[in-house]
């Protein structure tokens, strides 16, 4: 497989045209909004598919199975996805487009190209940058990696060459610095220690390692969001929740779990004890974590649940 960067920024219109020129192609972008917008440009074409965490786990499993079968059968597949396909998904496409990202993400995307060596020729991985569009920017925690990769690739031709990777990680660590890379606050009050490694060094002498405090302090992704559960309704099935006309706050994050979408909001009004609670039909499906009025799961209080009942 060959991995190369496209020199000029690629608009969604131009990217859609490239995807439509390929019988089988995968395009990985950095945000759900970008995946949705790009998919809408090709949605009427044969083989257009979409994957993101806007689909709950059950829905994604059905889509993944259908996509794998279509690839195996040699049917047309033009898949637009977020980075969720970069780990644990064994797709194999002849052509992969990857929006600019950290070089480790680009390497993962390359693993979805000619994965099984089934092509008579080399597969192609093409890294592109989109014109400035704040709606399509990557999440804040990933933006610096994408910017660093773009800077490094201006001086290196092969994104996955060892010298390119060394330059990339050297710059990432220099930009972040030791304090930012290990900024967790371990413990509480005056005894709190900045940095997990510092806490281990200081406590090592006393043979009293603060494992509980470290577990509490460690976060893979910092997020102040509040979870709200919405049931998944496949097409053709009746609504699990009665519909009501009520305003729906802006969705900021969606996390998959089994048959439900866990939608997270930063709106503090969702935690208002006086706010409306989940209707009984939904609460019964939630299981033992909530009763028929949603008690025991405060973040289940929300407005306008029904407007996303059966969300795709």
C-alpha positions as CSV (number, residue, x, y, z in Angstrom):
1,X,0.0,0.0,0.0
2,X,1.1,3.6,-0.6
3,X,0.4,6.4,1.8
4,X,0.6,10.0,0.6
5,X,-0.7,13.4,1.4
6,X,-2.8,15.5,-1.1
7,X,-1.0,18.8,-1.5
8,X,-4.0,21.1,-1.7
9,X,-7.0,21.3,0.7
10,X,-9.9,19.1,-0.5
11,X,-13.5,20.5,-0.4
12,X,-16.4,18.2,0.5
13,X,-17.6,18.5,-3.0
14,X,-14.3,17.4,-4.5
15,X,-14.0,14.7,-1.9
16,X,-17.5,13.4,-2.7
17,X,-16.6,13.3,-6.4
18,X,-13.5,11.2,-5.6
19,X,-15.5,8.8,-3.5
20,X,-18.1,8.4,-6.2
21,X,-15.4,7.6,-8.8
22,X,-14.4,4.5,-6.7
23,X,-16.5,1.3,-6.6
24,X,-15.2,0.7,-3.1
25,X,-13.7,3.4,-0.9
26,X,-13.5,4.4,2.8
27,X,-13.3,8.0,4.0
28,X,-12.4,8.7,7.7
29,X,-13.1,12.2,9.0
30,X,-12.5,13.8,12.4
31,X,-16.0,14.6,13.6
32,X,-19.5,13.2,13.5
33,X,-20.8,16.4,11.9
34,X,-18.3,16.2,9.1
35,X,-19.2,12.5,8.5
36,X,-22.9,13.4,8.4
37,X,-22.4,16.3,6.0
38,X,-20.1,14.4,3.7
39,X,-22.4,11.3,3.6
40,X,-25.3,13.6,2.7
41,X,-23.5,14.5,-0.5
42,X,-23.3,10.9,-1.7
43,X,-26.3,9.5,0.1
44,X,-28.4,9.0,-3.1
45,X,-25.5,7.1,-4.8
46,X,-25.2,3.4,-4.9
47,X,-23.4,1.9,-1.9
48,X,-23.3,5.0,0.3
49,X,-22.8,4.1,3.9
50,X,-22.3,6.0,7.2
51,X,-20.7,5.0,10.5
52,X,-20.3,7.1,13.6
53,X,-21.1,7.0,17.3
54,X,-24.5,8.6,16.4
55,X,-25.4,4.9,15.9
56,X,-25.8,2.9,19.1
57,X,-23.9,-0.4,19.4
58,X,-26.7,-2.6,18.2
59,X,-27.3,-0.4,15.1
60,X,-23.5,-0.3,14.3
61,X,-23.2,-4.0,14.5
62,X,-25.9,-4.4,11.9
63,X,-24.2,-1.9,9.7
64,X,-20.8,-3.4,10.1
65,X,-22.1,-6.9,9.2
66,X,-23.9,-5.5,6.1
67,X,-20.8,-3.6,5.0
68,X,-18.5,-6.6,5.4
69,X,-20.8,-8.7,3.4
70,X,-21.1,-6.2,0.6
71,X,-17.3,-5.9,0.4
72,X,-16.9,-9.6,0.3
73,X,-19.5,-9.9,-2.5
74,X,-17.7,-7.2,-4.5
75,X,-20.6,-4.8,-4.3
76,X,-20.2,-1.0,-4.4
77,X,-19.4,0.4,-1.0
78,X,-18.6,4.1,-0.3
79,X,-18.3,4.4,3.4
80,X,-18.0,7.7,5.3
81,X,-17.0,7.1,8.9
82,X,-15.4,8.7,12.0
83,X,-12.3,7.2,13.6
84,X,-14.4,4.4,15.2
85,X,-13.3,2.1,12.3
86,X,-9.6,2.6,13.1
87,X,-9.5,-0.1,15.8
88,X,-11.2,-3.4,16.0
89,X,-12.9,-3.3,12.6
90,X,-11.4,-5.6,10.0
91,X,-12.5,-3.8,6.8
92,X,-10.3,-4.0,3.7
93,X,-10.8,-1.3,1.1
94,X,-8.7,-0.6,-2.0
95,X,-8.8,3.1,-1.4
96,X,-8.8,5.0,1.9
97,X,-9.1,8.7,2.4
98,X,-8.1,10.1,5.8
99,X,-8.7,13.6,7.0
100,X,-5.5,15.1,8.5
101,X,-4.9,13.6,12.0
102,X,-2.1,12.4,14.2
103,X,0.2,10.1,12.4
104,X,-0.8,7.2,14.7
105,X,-4.4,7.7,13.5
106,X,-3.2,7.7,9.9
107,X,-1.4,4.5,10.5
108,X,-4.6,2.9,11.9
109,X,-6.5,4.1,8.9
110,X,-3.9,2.5,6.6
111,X,-4.7,-0.8,8.3
112,X,-8.1,-0.6,6.6
113,X,-6.5,-0.5,3.1
114,X,-5.7,-3.8,1.3
115,X,-5.7,-5.3,4.8
116,X,-5.6,-8.9,3.6
117,X,-3.3,-8.4,0.6
118,X,-6.1,-9.4,-1.7
119,X,-5.5,-6.7,-4.4
120,X,-3.3,-7.5,-7.4
121,X,-1.8,-4.0,-7.0
122,X,-1.0,-1.8,-4.1
123,X,-3.8,-0.1,-2.2
124,X,-3.9,3.7,-1.8
125,X,-4.2,5.8,1.4
126,X,-4.6,9.5,0.7
127,X,-4.4,12.0,3.5
128,X,-6.2,15.3,3.0
129,X,-6.9,18.6,4.6
130,X,-10.3,20.3,4.4
131,X,-10.8,24.0,3.9
132,X,-11.4,25.9,7.1
133,X,-14.8,25.0,8.4
134,X,-15.3,25.2,12.2
135,X,-18.2,22.7,12.1
136,X,-15.8,20.1,10.8
137,X,-12.9,20.8,13.1
138,X,-11.6,17.8,15.1
139,X,-12.3,17.7,18.9
140,X,-10.0,19.9,20.9
141,X,-8.0,17.0,22.3
142,X,-7.2,15.8,18.7
143,X,-6.7,19.2,17.0
144,X,-3.1,19.6,18.1
145,X,-2.2,16.2,16.8
146,X,-3.7,17.0,13.4
147,X,-1.9,20.4,13.3
148,X,1.4,18.8,14.2
149,X,1.1,16.1,11.6
150,X,0.3,18.7,8.9
151,X,3.4,20.6,9.9
152,X,5.6,17.5,9.8
153,X,4.3,16.3,6.5
154,X,5.4,19.5,4.8
155,X,8.9,18.4,5.3
156,X,8.4,14.6,4.8
157,X,6.9,12.7,1.9
158,X,6.0,9.4,3.5
159,X,3.7,9.8,6.5
160,X,4.6,6.4,8.0
161,X,8.4,6.5,7.4
162,X,10.4,6.1,10.6
163,X,12.0,9.6,10.3
164,X,8.6,11.1,9.8
165,X,7.2,9.4,12.9
166,X,10.2,10.4,15.0
167,X,9.8,14.1,13.9
168,X,6.1,13.9,14.7
169,X,6.3,12.5,18.2
170,X,9.3,14.7,19.1
171,X,7.2,17.7,18.2
172,X,4.1,16.5,20.0
173,X,6.0,15.9,23.2
174,X,7.8,19.2,23.0
175,X,4.5,21.1,22.4
176,X,2.7,19.3,25.2
177,X,5.5,19.4,27.7
178,X,5.9,17.2,30.8
179,X,3.4,19.1,32.9
180,X,0.6,18.9,30.3
181,X,1.2,15.2,29.6
182,X,0.9,14.4,33.3
183,X,-1.4,17.1,34.8
184,X,-3.7,14.9,36.9
185,X,-4.2,16.0,40.5
186,X,-3.7,13.0,42.8
187,X,-5.3,13.3,46.2
188,X,-7.2,16.1,47.8
189,X,-6.6,19.3,49.7
190,X,-3.1,20.3,50.8
191,X,-1.8,16.8,50.3
192,X,-2.7,16.7,46.6
193,X,0.2,16.1,44.2
194,X,0.3,17.3,40.6
195,X,1.1,14.4,38.3
196,X,0.7,10.7,38.6
197,X,4.4,10.0,38.0
198,X,5.3,12.5,40.7
199,X,2.8,10.9,43.1
200,X,4.4,7.5,42.5
201,X,7.9,8.9,43.0
202,X,7.1,10.6,46.3
203,X,5.1,7.7,47.7
204,X,7.6,5.0,46.6
205,X,9.9,5.9,49.4
206,X,7.2,5.3,51.9
207,X,6.0,2.0,50.3
208,X,2.5,3.5,50.3
209,X,1.5,3.9,46.6
210,X,-1.8,5.8,46.3
211,X,-3.5,3.5,43.9
212,X,-7.1,4.6,44.8
213,X,-6.2,8.3,44.4
214,X,-4.5,7.6,41.1
215,X,-7.5,5.6,39.8
216,X,-9.8,8.5,40.7
217,X,-7.5,11.1,39.1
218,X,-6.7,9.3,35.8
219,X,-8.8,10.2,32.8
220,X,-8.3,9.1,29.2
221,X,-10.5,11.9,28.0
222,X,-11.5,14.9,30.1
223,X,-15.2,15.5,29.8
224,X,-17.7,17.5,32.0
225,X,-20.7,16.1,30.1
226,X,-23.8,14.5,31.6
227,X,-25.2,11.2,30.2
228,X,-28.8,11.0,29.1
229,X,-30.2,7.7,27.7
230,X,-32.3,7.5,24.6
231,X,-33.7,4.1,23.4
232,X,-32.7,2.8,19.9
233,X,-35.7,2.0,17.7
234,X,-34.9,0.1,14.4
235,X,-36.9,1.1,11.4
236,X,-40.4,-0.3,11.4
237,X,-40.6,-0.9,15.2
238,X,-43.1,1.2,17.3
239,X,-41.7,4.0,19.5
240,X,-40.6,2.8,22.9
241,X,-41.4,6.2,24.4
242,X,-44.6,8.3,23.8
243,X,-44.0,11.4,21.8
244,X,-44.2,14.9,23.3
245,X,-43.6,18.3,21.8
246,X,-40.8,19.9,23.9
247,X,-37.5,21.6,23.1
248,X,-34.4,19.5,22.7
249,X,-31.0,20.8,23.8
250,X,-28.1,20.6,21.4
251,X,-26.4,17.2,21.5
252,X,-22.7,17.6,22.3
253,X,-21.6,14.0,22.7
254,X,-23.0,10.5,22.0
255,X,-21.6,7.4,23.6
256,X,-22.8,3.9,22.5
257,X,-24.0,1.2,24.8
258,X,-25.8,-2.0,23.8
259,X,-29.3,-1.1,22.6
260,X,-29.3,2.6,23.7
261,X,-27.7,5.8,22.7
262,X,-26.1,7.6,25.7
263,X,-26.4,11.3,24.7
264,X,-24.4,13.7,26.9
265,X,-25.1,17.3,27.4
266,X,-23.2,20.2,29.0
267,X,-26.5,21.9,29.8
268,X,-26.7,22.1,33.6
269,X,-30.5,22.4,33.5
270,X,-30.6,18.6,32.8
271,X,-29.7,18.0,36.4
272,X,-32.5,20.2,37.7
273,X,-34.5,18.0,40.2
274,X,-37.7,19.8,39.1
275,X,-37.2,18.9,35.5
276,X,-39.3,16.3,33.7
277,X,-38.5,12.6,34.2
278,X,-38.4,9.6,31.9
279,X,-41.8,8.1,31.1
280,X,-42.6,4.7,32.5
281,X,-42.2,2.7,29.2
282,X,-38.6,3.8,28.9
283,X,-37.7,3.5,32.6
284,X,-38.8,-0.2,32.5
285,X,-36.4,-0.8,29.6
286,X,-33.5,0.8,31.6
287,X,-33.4,-2.1,34.0
288,X,-32.5,-1.9,37.7
289,X,-30.7,1.4,37.6
290,X,-33.9,3.4,37.5
291,X,-37.5,2.9,38.7
292,X,-40.6,3.8,36.8
293,X,-40.1,7.5,37.4
294,X,-36.4,7.6,36.6
295,X,-35.4,7.9,40.2
296,X,-31.9,6.6,41.0
297,X,-30.5,8.0,37.8
298,X,-30.6,11.8,38.1
299,X,-29.2,12.4,34.6
300,X,-32.3,10.7,33.1
301,X,-34.3,14.0,33.7
302,X,-34.6,15.7,30.4
303,X,-36.9,17.6,28.0
304,X,-38.0,16.5,24.6
305,X,-36.8,12.9,24.8
306,X,-39.4,11.9,22.2
307,X,-38.1,14.1,19.5
308,X,-35.1,11.7,19.2
309,X,-37.0,8.5,19.8
310,X,-35.8,6.2,17.0
311,X,-32.8,8.4,16.2
312,X,-30.6,7.1,13.5
